[in-house]
């Protein structure tokens, strides 16, 4: 069970641990879930997304889901 993500994690490892995070990535404008070798921070930068905000959003979701 995935409890928390960090900016240096690979998108693939996040999705492998919990595929329900995919809609959060997609809604944030990160449609690169098919490129699982990218780190969250790098992928966010390429897409003009604040990686800290994205990680916070995912971790809030995981905290609610795992409560």
mmCIF file as Biopython writes it, N, C-alpha, C and O atoms, coordinates in Angstrom:
data_model
#
loop_
_atom_site.group_PDB
_atom_site.id
_atom_site.type_symbol
_atom_site.label_atom_id
_atom_site.label_alt_id
_atom_site.label_comp_id
_atom_site.label_asym_id
_atom_site.label_entity_id
_atom_site.label_seq_id
_atom_site.pdbx_PDB_ins_code
_atom_site.Cartn_x
_atom_site.Cartn_y
_atom_site.Cartn_z
_atom_site.occupancy
_atom_site.B_iso_or_equiv
_atom_site.auth_seq_id
_atom_site.auth_asym_id
_atom_site.pdbx_PDB_model_num
ATOM 1   N N  . UNK A ? 1  ? 0.846  -1.183 0.000   1.0 0.0 1  A 1 
ATOM 2   C CA . UNK A ? 1  ? 0.000  0.000  0.000   1.0 0.0 1  A 1 
ATOM 3   C C  . UNK A ? 1  ? 0.888  1.242  0.000   1.0 0.0 1  A 1 
ATOM 4   O O  . UNK A ? 1  ? 1.804  1.361  0.814   1.0 0.0 1  A 1 
ATOM 5   N N  . UNK A ? 2  ? 0.613  2.147  -0.903  1.0 0.0 2  A 1 
ATOM 6   C CA . UNK A ? 2  ? 1.354  3.400  -1.036  1.0 0.0 2  A 1 
ATOM 7   C C  . UNK A ? 2  ? 0.833  4.384  0.001   1.0 0.0 2  A 1 
ATOM 8   O O  . UNK A ? 2  ? -0.361 4.682  0.038   1.0 0.0 2  A 1 
ATOM 9   N N  . UNK A ? 3  ? 1.733  4.890  0.846   1.0 0.0 3  A 1 
ATOM 10  C CA . UNK A ? 3  ? 1.317  5.816  1.898   1.0 0.0 3  A 1 
ATOM 11  C C  . UNK A ? 3  ? 1.679  7.257  1.592   1.0 0.0 3  A 1 
ATOM 12  O O  . UNK A ? 3  ? 0.985  8.180  2.019   1.0 0.0 3  A 1 
ATOM 13  N N  . UNK A ? 4  ? 2.781  7.457  0.841   1.0 0.0 4  A 1 
ATOM 14  C CA . UNK A ? 4  ? 3.234  8.808  0.546   1.0 0.0 4  A 1 
ATOM 15  C C  . UNK A ? 4  ? 4.124  8.795  -0.687  1.0 0.0 4  A 1 
ATOM 16  O O  . UNK A ? 4  ? 4.842  7.827  -0.937  1.0 0.0 4  A 1 
ATOM 17  N N  . UNK A ? 5  ? 4.069  9.881  -1.456  1.0 0.0 5  A 1 
ATOM 18  C CA . UNK A ? 5  ? 4.944  10.010 -2.610  1.0 0.0 5  A 1 
ATOM 19  C C  . UNK A ? 5  ? 5.897  11.181 -2.390  1.0 0.0 5  A 1 
ATOM 20  O O  . UNK A ? 5  ? 5.627  12.084 -1.599  1.0 0.0 5  A 1 
ATOM 21  N N  . UNK A ? 6  ? 7.007  11.142 -3.103  1.0 0.0 6  A 1 
ATOM 22  C CA . UNK A ? 6  ? 7.971  12.227 -3.090  1.0 0.0 6  A 1 
ATOM 23  C C  . UNK A ? 6  ? 8.273  12.621 -4.529  1.0 0.0 6  A 1 
ATOM 24  O O  . UNK A ? 6  ? 7.969  11.877 -5.462  1.0 0.0 6  A 1 
ATOM 25  N N  . UNK A ? 7  ? 8.872  13.797 -4.703  1.0 0.0 7  A 1 
ATOM 26  C CA . UNK A ? 7  ? 9.150  14.302 -6.047  1.0 0.0 7  A 1 
ATOM 27  C C  . UNK A ? 7  ? 10.147 13.452 -6.807  1.0 0.0 7  A 1 
ATOM 28  O O  . UNK A ? 7  ? 10.171 13.476 -8.038  1.0 0.0 7  A 1 
ATOM 29  N N  . UNK A ? 8  ? 10.974 12.697 -6.091  1.0 0.0 8  A 1 
ATOM 30  C CA . UNK A ? 8  ? 11.995 11.912 -6.782  1.0 0.0 8  A 1 
ATOM 31  C C  . UNK A ? 8  ? 11.527 10.508 -7.151  1.0 0.0 8  A 1 
ATOM 32  O O  . UNK A ? 8  ? 12.288 9.734  -7.732  1.0 0.0 8  A 1 
ATOM 33  N N  . UNK A ? 9  ? 10.290 10.177 -6.821  1.0 0.0 9  A 1 
ATOM 34  C CA . UNK A ? 9  ? 9.760  8.863  -7.186  1.0 0.0 9  A 1 
ATOM 35  C C  . UNK A ? 9  ? 9.444  8.822  -8.676  1.0 0.0 9  A 1 
ATOM 36  O O  . UNK A ? 9  ? 9.130  9.843  -9.288  1.0 0.0 9  A 1 
ATOM 37  N N  . UNK A ? 10 ? 9.533  7.638  -9.240  1.0 0.0 10 A 1 
ATOM 38  C CA . UNK A ? 10 ? 9.159  7.456  -10.639 1.0 0.0 10 A 1 
ATOM 39  C C  . UNK A ? 10 ? 7.650  7.318  -10.747 1.0 0.0 10 A 1 
ATOM 40  O O  . UNK A ? 10 ? 7.002  6.712  -9.894  1.0 0.0 10 A 1 
ATOM 41  N N  . UNK A ? 11 ? 7.109  7.885  -11.800 1.0 0.0 11 A 1 
ATOM 42  C CA . UNK A ? 11 ? 5.670  7.791  -12.024 1.0 0.0 11 A 1 
ATOM 43  C C  . UNK A ? 11 ? 5.248  6.323  -12.090 1.0 0.0 11 A 1 
ATOM 44  O O  . UNK A ? 11 ? 4.200  5.947  -11.565 1.0 0.0 11 A 1 
ATOM 45  N N  . UNK A ? 12 ? 6.062  5.509  -12.732 1.0 0.0 12 A 1 
ATOM 46  C CA . UNK A ? 12 ? 5.746  4.086  -12.850 1.0 0.0 12 A 1 
ATOM 47  C C  . UNK A ? 12 ? 5.647  3.389  -11.516 1.0 0.0 12 A 1 
ATOM 48  O O  . UNK A ? 12 ? 4.755  2.564  -11.316 1.0 0.0 12 A 1 
ATOM 49  N N  . UNK A ? 13 ? 6.550  3.703  -10.590 1.0 0.0 13 A 1 
ATOM 50  C CA . UNK A ? 13 ? 6.491  3.044  -9.288  1.0 0.0 13 A 1 
ATOM 51  C C  . UNK A ? 13 ? 5.281  3.508  -8.487  1.0 0.0 13 A 1 
ATOM 52  O O  . UNK A ? 13 ? 4.714  2.733  -7.717  1.0 0.0 13 A 1 
ATOM 53  N N  . UNK A ? 14 ? 4.885  4.753  -8.659  1.0 0.0 14 A 1 
ATOM 54  C CA . UNK A ? 14 ? 3.689  5.256  -7.982  1.0 0.0 14 A 1 
ATOM 55  C C  . UNK A ? 14 ? 2.455  4.537  -8.517  1.0 0.0 14 A 1 
ATOM 56  O O  . UNK A ? 14 ? 1.621  4.057  -7.750  1.0 0.0 14 A 1 
ATOM 57  N N  . UNK A ? 15 ? 2.352  4.469  -9.845  1.0 0.0 15 A 1 
ATOM 58  C CA . UNK A ? 15 ? 1.185  3.833  -10.454 1.0 0.0 15 A 1 
ATOM 59  C C  . UNK A ? 15 ? 1.144  2.329  -10.195 1.0 0.0 15 A 1 
ATOM 60  O O  . UNK A ? 15 ? 0.068  1.745  -10.068 1.0 0.0 15 A 1 
ATOM 61  N N  . UNK A ? 16 ? 2.312  1.712  -10.116 1.0 0.0 16 A 1 
ATOM 62  C CA . UNK A ? 16 ? 2.354  0.284  -9.816  1.0 0.0 16 A 1 
ATOM 63  C C  . UNK A ? 16 ? 1.870  0.028  -8.390  1.0 0.0 16 A 1 
ATOM 64  O O  . UNK A ? 16 ? 1.182  -0.959 -8.129  1.0 0.0 16 A 1 
ATOM 65  N N  . UNK A ? 17 ? 2.231  0.915  -7.480  1.0 0.0 17 A 1 
ATOM 66  C CA . UNK A ? 17 ? 1.824  0.759  -6.088  1.0 0.0 17 A 1 
ATOM 67  C C  . UNK A ? 17 ? 0.358  1.114  -5.883  1.0 0.0 17 A 1 
ATOM 68  O O  . UNK A ? 17 ? -0.316 0.512  -5.046  1.0 0.0 17 A 1 
ATOM 69  N N  . UNK A ? 18 ? -0.146 2.099  -6.649  1.0 0.0 18 A 1 
ATOM 70  C CA . UNK A ? 18 ? -1.541 2.511  -6.500  1.0 0.0 18 A 1 
ATOM 71  C C  . UNK A ? 18 ? -2.013 3.188  -7.785  1.0 0.0 18 A 1 
ATOM 72  O O  . UNK A ? 18 ? -1.806 4.386  -7.978  1.0 0.0 18 A 1 
ATOM 73  N N  . UNK A ? 19 ? -2.633 2.425  -8.640  1.0 0.0 19 A 1 
ATOM 74  C CA . UNK A ? 19 ? -3.091 2.935  -9.935  1.0 0.0 19 A 1 
ATOM 75  C C  . UNK A ? 19 ? -4.189 3.978  -9.804  1.0 0.0 19 A 1 
ATOM 76  O O  . UNK A ? 19 ? -4.464 4.696  -10.766 1.0 0.0 19 A 1 
ATOM 77  N N  . UNK A ? 20 ? -4.827 4.082  -8.639  1.0 0.0 20 A 1 
ATOM 78  C CA . UNK A ? 20 ? -5.901 5.068  -8.471  1.0 0.0 20 A 1 
ATOM 79  C C  . UNK A ? 20 ? -5.367 6.493  -8.419  1.0 0.0 20 A 1 
ATOM 80  O O  . UNK A ? 20 ? -6.151 7.442  -8.386  1.0 0.0 20 A 1 
ATOM 81  N N  . UNK A ? 21 ? -4.052 6.661  -8.411  1.0 0.0 21 A 1 
ATOM 82  C CA . UNK A ? 21 ? -3.444 7.993  -8.447  1.0 0.0 21 A 1 
ATOM 83  C C  . UNK A ? 21 ? -3.475 8.558  -9.873  1.0 0.0 21 A 1 
ATOM 84  O O  . UNK A ? 21 ? -3.352 9.769  -10.051 1.0 0.0 21 A 1 
ATOM 85  N N  . UNK A ? 22 ? -3.634 7.724  -10.862 1.0 0.0 22 A 1 
ATOM 86  C CA . UNK A ? 22 ? -3.617 8.155  -12.269 1.0 0.0 22 A 1 
ATOM 87  C C  . UNK A ? 22 ? -4.568 9.310  -12.558 1.0 0.0 22 A 1 
ATOM 88  O O  . UNK A ? 22 ? -4.157 10.254 -13.233 1.0 0.0 22 A 1 
ATOM 89  N N  . UNK A ? 23 ? -5.807 9.293  -12.092 1.0 0.0 23 A 1 
ATOM 90  C CA . UNK A ? 23 ? -6.694 10.427 -12.382 1.0 0.0 23 A 1 
ATOM 91  C C  . UNK A ? 23 ? -6.184 11.759 -11.824 1.0 0.0 23 A 1 
ATOM 92  O O  . UNK A ? 23 ? -6.433 12.809 -12.416 1.0 0.0 23 A 1 
ATOM 93  N N  . UNK A ? 24 ? -5.483 11.727 -10.703 1.0 0.0 24 A 1 
ATOM 94  C CA . UNK A ? 24 ? -4.924 12.957 -10.143 1.0 0.0 24 A 1 
ATOM 95  C C  . UNK A ? 24 ? -3.838 13.496 -11.075 1.0 0.0 24 A 1 
ATOM 96  O O  . UNK A ? 24 ? -3.780 14.696 -11.340 1.0 0.0 24 A 1 
ATOM 97  N N  . UNK A ? 25 ? -2.991 12.613 -11.563 1.0 0.0 25 A 1 
ATOM 98  C CA . UNK A ? 25 ? -1.952 13.030 -12.509 1.0 0.0 25 A 1 
ATOM 99  C C  . UNK A ? 25 ? -2.586 13.594 -13.772 1.0 0.0 25 A 1 
ATOM 100 O O  . UNK A ? 25 ? -2.174 14.645 -14.261 1.0 0.0 25 A 1 
ATOM 101 N N  . UNK A ? 26 ? -3.568 12.910 -14.291 1.0 0.0 26 A 1 
ATOM 102 C CA . UNK A ? 26 ? -4.231 13.347 -15.521 1.0 0.0 26 A 1 
ATOM 103 C C  . UNK A ? 26 ? -4.931 14.692 -15.321 1.0 0.0 26 A 1 
ATOM 104 O O  . UNK A ? 26 ? -4.827 15.573 -16.174 1.0 0.0 26 A 1 
ATOM 105 N N  . UNK A ? 27 ? -5.638 14.857 -14.212 1.0 0.0 27 A 1 
ATOM 106 C CA . UNK A ? 27 ? -6.359 16.103 -13.943 1.0 0.0 27 A 1 
ATOM 107 C C  . UNK A ? 27 ? -5.408 17.278 -13.745 1.0 0.0 27 A 1 
ATOM 108 O O  . UNK A ? 27 ? -5.786 18.429 -13.963 1.0 0.0 27 A 1 
ATOM 109 N N  . UNK A ? 28 ? -4.192 16.993 -13.339 1.0 0.0 28 A 1 
ATOM 110 C CA . UNK A ? 28 ? -3.198 18.045 -13.150 1.0 0.0 28 A 1 
ATOM 111 C C  . UNK A ? 28 ? -2.542 18.450 -14.462 1.0 0.0 28 A 1 
ATOM 112 O O  . UNK A ? 28 ? -1.769 19.406 -14.502 1.0 0.0 28 A 1 
ATOM 113 N N  . UNK A ? 29 ? -2.846 17.730 -15.530 1.0 0.0 29 A 1 
ATOM 114 C CA . UNK A ? 29 ? -2.269 18.044 -16.833 1.0 0.0 29 A 1 
ATOM 115 C C  . UNK A ? 29 ? -1.079 17.176 -17.179 1.0 0.0 29 A 1 
ATOM 116 O O  . UNK A ? 29 ? -0.422 17.392 -18.197 1.0 0.0 29 A 1 
ATOM 117 N N  . UNK A ? 30 ? -0.803 16.207 -16.349 1.0 0.0 30 A 1 
ATOM 118 C CA . UNK A ? 30 ? 0.320  15.308 -16.595 1.0 0.0 30 A 1 
ATOM 119 C C  . UNK A ? 30 ? -0.216 14.047 -17.273 1.0 0.0 30 A 1 
ATOM 120 O O  . UNK A ? 30 ? -0.632 13.094 -16.613 1.0 0.0 30 A 1 
ATOM 121 N N  . UNK A ? 31 ? -0.193 14.067 -18.575 1.0 0.0 31 A 1 
ATOM 122 C CA . UNK A ? 31 ? -0.731 12.949 -19.351 1.0 0.0 31 A 1 
ATOM 123 C C  . UNK A ? 31 ? 0.353  11.950 -19.722 1.0 0.0 31 A 1 
ATOM 124 O O  . UNK A ? 31 ? 0.185  11.149 -20.641 1.0 0.0 31 A 1 
ATOM 125 N N  . UNK A ? 32 ? 1.464  12.003 -19.002 1.0 0.0 32 A 1 
ATOM 126 C CA . UNK A ? 32 ? 2.603  11.150 -19.337 1.0 0.0 32 A 1 
ATOM 127 C C  . UNK A ? 32 ? 2.615  9.874  -18.490 1.0 0.0 32 A 1 
ATOM 128 O O  . UNK A ? 32 ? 3.676  9.306  -18.234 1.0 0.0 32 A 1 
ATOM 129 N N  . UNK A ? 33 ? 1.452  9.433  -18.066 1.0 0.0 33 A 1 
ATOM 130 C CA . UNK A ? 33 ? 1.435  8.216  -17.256 1.0 0.0 33 A 1 
ATOM 131 C C  . UNK A ? 33 ? 1.899  7.014  -18.065 1.0 0.0 33 A 1 
ATOM 132 O O  . UNK A ? 33 ? 2.208  5.964  -17.502 1.0 0.0 33 A 1 
ATOM 133 N N  . UNK A ? 34 ? 1.947  7.162  -19.365 1.0 0.0 34 A 1 
ATOM 134 C CA . UNK A ? 34 ? 2.481  6.105  -20.211 1.0 0.0 34 A 1 
ATOM 135 C C  . UNK A ? 34 ? 4.004  6.155  -20.294 1.0 0.0 34 A 1 
ATOM 136 O O  . UNK A ? 34 ? 4.620  5.314  -20.949 1.0 0.0 34 A 1 
ATOM 137 N N  . UNK A ? 35 ? 4.603  7.131  -19.639 1.0 0.0 35 A 1 
ATOM 138 C CA . UNK A ? 35 ? 6.060  7.268  -19.598 1.0 0.0 35 A 1 
ATOM 139 C C  . UNK A ? 35 ? 6.501  7.056  -18.156 1.0 0.0 35 A 1 
ATOM 140 O O  . UNK A ? 35 ? 6.892  8.011  -17.485 1.0 0.0 35 A 1 
ATOM 141 N N  . UNK A ? 36 ? 6.443  5.842  -17.679 1.0 0.0 36 A 1 
ATOM 142 C CA . UNK A ? 36 ? 6.641  5.565  -16.257 1.0 0.0 36 A 1 
ATOM 143 C C  . UNK A ? 36 ? 8.062  5.761  -15.756 1.0 0.0 36 A 1 
ATOM 144 O O  . UNK A ? 36 ? 8.282  5.709  -14.545 1.0 0.0 36 A 1 
ATOM 145 N N  . UNK A ? 37 ? 9.032  5.984  -16.625 1.0 0.0 37 A 1 
ATOM 146 C CA . UNK A ? 37 ? 10.409 6.152  -16.193 1.0 0.0 37 A 1 
ATOM 147 C C  . UNK A ? 37 ? 10.705 7.572  -15.733 1.0 0.0 37 A 1 
ATOM 148 O O  . UNK A ? 37 ? 11.797 7.842  -15.231 1.0 0.0 37 A 1 
ATOM 149 N N  . UNK A ? 38 ? 9.755  8.479  -15.895 1.0 0.0 38 A 1 
ATOM 150 C CA . UNK A ? 38 ? 9.960  9.862  -15.498 1.0 0.0 38 A 1 
ATOM 151 C C  . UNK A ? 38 ? 9.770  10.039 -14.003 1.0 0.0 38 A 1 
ATOM 152 O O  . UNK A ? 38 ? 8.893  9.427  -13.393 1.0 0.0 38 A 1 
ATOM 153 N N  . UNK A ? 39 ? 10.607 10.886 -13.426 1.0 0.0 39 A 1 
ATOM 154 C CA . UNK A ? 39 ? 10.413 11.264 -12.032 1.0 0.0 39 A 1 
ATOM 155 C C  . UNK A ? 39 ? 9.308  12.305 -11.971 1.0 0.0 39 A 1 
ATOM 156 O O  . UNK A ? 39 ? 9.112  13.066 -12.919 1.0 0.0 39 A 1 
ATOM 157 N N  . UNK A ? 40 ? 8.592  12.339 -10.865 1.0 0.0 40 A 1 
ATOM 158 C CA . UNK A ? 40 ? 7.492  13.280 -10.700 1.0 0.0 40 A 1 
ATOM 159 C C  . UNK A ? 40 ? 7.980  14.711 -10.917 1.0 0.0 40 A 1 
ATOM 160 O O  . UNK A ? 40 ? 7.350  15.476 -11.646 1.0 0.0 40 A 1 
ATOM 161 N N  . UNK A ? 41 ? 9.083  15.070 -10.298 1.0 0.0 41 A 1 
ATOM 162 C CA . UNK A ? 41 ? 9.571  16.441 -10.394 1.0 0.0 41 A 1 
ATOM 163 C C  . UNK A ? 41 ? 9.934  16.813 -11.829 1.0 0.0 41 A 1 
ATOM 164 O O  . UNK A ? 41 ? 9.589  17.901 -12.291 1.0 0.0 41 A 1 
ATOM 165 N N  . UNK A ? 42 ? 10.626 15.919 -12.540 1.0 0.0 42 A 1 
ATOM 166 C CA . UNK A ? 42 ? 11.012 16.187 -13.928 1.0 0.0 42 A 1 
ATOM 167 C C  . UNK A ? 42 ? 9.791  16.293 -14.835 1.0 0.0 42 A 1 
ATOM 168 O O  . UNK A ? 42 ? 9.687  17.208 -15.652 1.0 0.0 42 A 1 
ATOM 169 N N  . UNK A ? 43 ? 8.876  15.351 -14.681 1.0 0.0 43 A 1 
ATOM 170 C CA . UNK A ? 43 ? 7.676  15.352 -15.523 1.0 0.0 43 A 1 
ATOM 171 C C  . UNK A ? 43 ? 6.839  16.602 -15.259 1.0 0.0 43 A 1 
ATOM 172 O O  . UNK A ? 43 ? 6.311  17.207 -16.192 1.0 0.0 43 A 1 
ATOM 173 N N  . UNK A ? 44 ? 6.721  16.983 -14.003 1.0 0.0 44 A 1 
ATOM 174 C CA . UNK A ? 44 ? 5.955  18.184 -13.666 1.0 0.0 44 A 1 
ATOM 175 C C  . UNK A ? 44 ? 6.592  19.417 -14.313 1.0 0.0 44 A 1 
ATOM 176 O O  . UNK A ? 44 ? 5.886  20.272 -14.848 1.0 0.0 44 A 1 
ATOM 177 N N  . UNK A ? 45 ? 7.906  19.506 -14.265 1.0 0.0 45 A 1 
ATOM 178 C CA . UNK A ? 45 ? 8.603  20.645 -14.851 1.0 0.0 45 A 1 
ATOM 179 C C  . UNK A ? 45 ? 8.335  20.731 -16.357 1.0 0.0 45 A 1 
ATOM 180 O O  . UNK A ? 45 ? 8.064  21.811 -16.882 1.0 0.0 45 A 1 
ATOM 181 N N  . UNK A ? 46 ? 8.410  19.608 -17.035 1.0 0.0 46 A 1 
ATOM 182 C CA . UNK A ? 46 ? 8.182  19.571 -18.479 1.0 0.0 46 A 1 
ATOM 183 C C  . UNK A ? 46 ? 6.767  20.045 -18.821 1.0 0.0 46 A 1 
ATOM 184 O O  . UNK A ? 46 ? 6.547  20.683 -19.851 1.0 0.0 46 A 1 
ATOM 185 N N  . UNK A ? 47 ? 5.823  19.727 -17.953 1.0 0.0 47 A 1 
ATOM 186 C CA . UNK A ? 47 ? 4.420  20.073 -18.208 1.0 0.0 47 A 1 
ATOM 187 C C  . UNK A ? 47 ? 3.998  21.386 -17.550 1.0 0.0 47 A 1 
ATOM 188 O O  . UNK A ? 47 ? 2.824  21.753 -17.600 1.0 0.0 47 A 1 
ATOM 189 N N  . UNK A ? 48 ? 4.941  22.091 -16.939 1.0 0.0 48 A 1 
ATOM 190 C CA . UNK A ? 48 ? 4.621  23.374 -16.322 1.0 0.0 48 A 1 
ATOM 191 C C  . UNK A ? 48 ? 3.761  23.243 -15.081 1.0 0.0 48 A 1 
ATOM 192 O O  . UNK A ? 48 ? 2.957  24.126 -14.781 1.0 0.0 48 A 1 
ATOM 193 N N  . UNK A ? 49 ? 3.925  22.151 -14.362 1.0 0.0 49 A 1 
ATOM 194 C CA . UNK A ? 49 ? 3.138  21.888 -13.163 1.0 0.0 49 A 1 
ATOM 195 C C  . UNK A ? 49 ? 4.039  22.054 -11.951 1.0 0.0 49 A 1 
ATOM 196 O O  . UNK A ? 49 ? 5.205  21.661 -11.988 1.0 0.0 49 A 1 
ATOM 197 N N  . UNK A ? 50 ? 3.517  22.628 -10.883 1.0 0.0 50 A 1 
ATOM 198 C CA . UNK A ? 50 ? 4.266  22.762 -9.634  1.0 0.0 50 A 1 
ATOM 199 C C  . UNK A ? 50 ? 4.339  21.385 -8.979  1.0 0.0 50 A 1 
ATOM 200 O O  . UNK A ? 50 ? 3.319  20.848 -8.549  1.0 0.0 50 A 1 
ATOM 201 N N  . UNK A ? 51 ? 5.528  20.818 -8.902  1.0 0.0 51 A 1 
ATOM 202 C CA . UNK A ? 51 ? 5.682  19.455 -8.375  1.0 0.0 51 A 1 
ATOM 203 C C  . UNK A ? 51 ? 5.317  19.370 -6.900  1.0 0.0 51 A 1 
ATOM 204 O O  . UNK A ? 51 ? 4.796  18.349 -6.452  1.0 0.0 51 A 1 
ATOM 205 N N  . UNK A ? 52 ? 5.583  20.425 -6.142  1.0 0.0 52 A 1 
ATOM 206 C CA . UNK A ? 52 ? 5.227  20.412 -4.724  1.0 0.0 52 A 1 
ATOM 207 C C  . UNK A ? 52 ? 3.705  20.342 -4.548  1.0 0.0 52 A 1 
ATOM 208 O O  . UNK A ? 52 ? 3.203  19.595 -3.708  1.0 0.0 52 A 1 
ATOM 209 N N  . UNK A ? 53 ? 2.980  21.127 -5.349  1.0 0.0 53 A 1 
ATOM 210 C CA . UNK A ? 53 ? 1.518  21.089 -5.282  1.0 0.0 53 A 1 
ATOM 211 C C  . UNK A ? 53 ? 0.986  19.721 -5.679  1.0 0.0 53 A 1 
ATOM 212 O O  . UNK A ? 53 ? 0.066  19.200 -5.049  1.0 0.0 53 A 1 
ATOM 213 N N  . UNK A ? 54 ? 1.562  19.142 -6.718  1.0 0.0 54 A 1 
ATOM 214 C CA . UNK A ? 54 ? 1.115  17.837 -7.182  1.0 0.0 54 A 1 
ATOM 215 C C  . UNK A ? 54 ? 1.360  16.765 -6.123  1.0 0.0 54 A 1 
ATOM 216 O O  . UNK A ? 54 ? 0.479  15.952 -5.844  1.0 0.0 54 A 1 
ATOM 217 N N  . UNK A ? 55 ? 2.552  16.763 -5.535  1.0 0.0 55 A 1 
ATOM 218 C CA . UNK A ? 55 ? 2.876  15.786 -4.495  1.0 0.0 55 A 1 
ATOM 219 C C  . UNK A ? 55 ? 1.939  15.965 -3.295  1.0 0.0 55 A 1 
ATOM 220 O O  . UNK A ? 55 ? 1.465  14.984 -2.722  1.0 0.0 55 A 1 
ATOM 221 N N  . UNK A ? 56 ? 1.679  17.209 -2.924  1.0 0.0 56 A 1 
ATOM 222 C CA . UNK A ? 56 ? 0.761  17.477 -1.813  1.0 0.0 56 A 1 
ATOM 223 C C  . UNK A ? 56 ? -0.629 16.939 -2.124  1.0 0.0 56 A 1 
ATOM 224 O O  . UNK A ? 56 ? -1.261 16.313 -1.273  1.0 0.0 56 A 1 
ATOM 225 N N  . UNK A ? 57 ? -1.100 17.180 -3.331  1.0 0.0 57 A 1 
ATOM 226 C CA . UNK A ? 57 ? -2.429 16.716 -3.732  1.0 0.0 57 A 1 
ATOM 227 C C  . UNK A ? 57 ? -2.510 15.187 -3.683  1.0 0.0 57 A 1 
ATOM 228 O O  . UNK A ? 57 ? -3.491 14.629 -3.191  1.0 0.0 57 A 1 
ATOM 229 N N  . UNK A ? 58 ? -1.487 14.523 -4.189  1.0 0.0 58 A 1 
ATOM 230 C CA . UNK A ? 58 ? -1.476 13.058 -4.171  1.0 0.0 58 A 1 
ATOM 231 C C  . UNK A ? 58 ? -1.423 12.548 -2.737  1.0 0.0 58 A 1 
ATOM 232 O O  . UNK A ? 58 ? -2.150 11.620 -2.382  1.0 0.0 58 A 1 
ATOM 233 N N  . UNK A ? 59 ? -0.567 13.146 -1.912  1.0 0.0 59 A 1 
ATOM 234 C CA . UNK A ? 59 ? -0.443 12.688 -0.529  1.0 0.0 59 A 1 
ATOM 235 C C  . UNK A ? 59 ? -1.705 12.944 0.277   1.0 0.0 59 A 1 
ATOM 236 O O  . UNK A ? 59 ? -2.050 12.143 1.146   1.0 0.0 59 A 1 
ATOM 237 N N  . UNK A ? 60 ? -2.401 14.044 0.008   1.0 0.0 60 A 1 
ATOM 238 C CA . UNK A ? 60 ? -3.685 14.279 0.677   1.0 0.0 60 A 1 
ATOM 239 C C  . UNK A ? 60 ? -4.686 13.197 0.277   1.0 0.0 60 A 1 
ATOM 240 O O  . UNK A ? 60 ? -5.418 12.678 1.120   1.0 0.0 60 A 1 
ATOM 241 N N  . UNK A ? 61 ? -4.714 12.865 -1.002  1.0 0.0 61 A 1 
ATOM 242 C CA . UNK A ? 61 ? -5.599 11.795 -1.470  1.0 0.0 61 A 1 
ATOM 243 C C  . UNK A ? 61 ? -5.266 10.470 -0.787  1.0 0.0 61 A 1 
ATOM 244 O O  . UNK A ? 61 ? -6.158 9.771  -0.306  1.0 0.0 61 A 1 
ATOM 245 N N  . UNK A ? 62 ? -3.975 10.132 -0.748  1.0 0.0 62 A 1 
ATOM 246 C CA . UNK A ? 62 ? -3.559 8.872  -0.128  1.0 0.0 62 A 1 
ATOM 247 C C  . UNK A ? 62 ? -3.889 8.840  1.360   1.0 0.0 62 A 1 
ATOM 248 O O  . UNK A ? 62 ? -4.298 7.800  1.876   1.0 0.0 62 A 1 
ATOM 249 N N  . UNK A ? 63 ? -3.719 9.958  2.053   1.0 0.0 63 A 1 
ATOM 250 C CA . UNK A ? 63 ? -4.036 10.005 3.480   1.0 0.0 63 A 1 
ATOM 251 C C  . UNK A ? 63 ? -5.516 9.757  3.719   1.0 0.0 63 A 1 
ATOM 252 O O  . UNK A ? 63 ? -5.893 9.053  4.656   1.0 0.0 63 A 1 
ATOM 253 N N  . UNK A ? 64 ? -6.355 10.339 2.867   1.0 0.0 64 A 1 
ATOM 254 C CA . UNK A ? 64 ? -7.805 10.134 2.980   1.0 0.0 64 A 1 
ATOM 255 C C  . UNK A ? 64 ? -8.168 8.692  2.647   1.0 0.0 64 A 1 
ATOM 256 O O  . UNK A ? 64 ? -8.983 8.070  3.329   1.0 0.0 64 A 1 
ATOM 257 N N  . UNK A ? 65 ? -7.557 8.173  1.597   1.0 0.0 65 A 1 
ATOM 258 C CA . UNK A ? 65 ? -7.855 6.814  1.153   1.0 0.0 65 A 1 
ATOM 259 C C  . UNK A ? 65 ? -7.405 5.779  2.186   1.0 0.0 65 A 1 
ATOM 260 O O  . UNK A ? 65 ? -8.091 4.781  2.411   1.0 0.0 65 A 1 
ATOM 261 N N  . UNK A ? 66 ? -6.261 6.018  2.807   1.0 0.0 66 A 1 
ATOM 262 C CA . UNK A ? 66 ? -5.683 5.045  3.725   1.0 0.0 66 A 1 
ATOM 263 C C  . UNK A ? 66 ? -6.127 5.254  5.171   1.0 0.0 66 A 1 
ATOM 264 O O  . UNK A ? 66 ? -5.685 4.539  6.071   1.0 0.0 66 A 1 
ATOM 265 N N  . UNK A ? 67 ? -6.999 6.235  5.389   1.0 0.0 67 A 1 
ATOM 266 C CA . UNK A ? 67 ? -7.446 6.512  6.781   1.0 0.0 67 A 1 
ATOM 267 C C  . UNK A ? 67 ? -8.355 5.430  7.315   1.0 0.0 67 A 1 
ATOM 268 O O  . UNK A ? 67 ? -8.810 5.514  8.456   1.0 0.0 67 A 1 
#
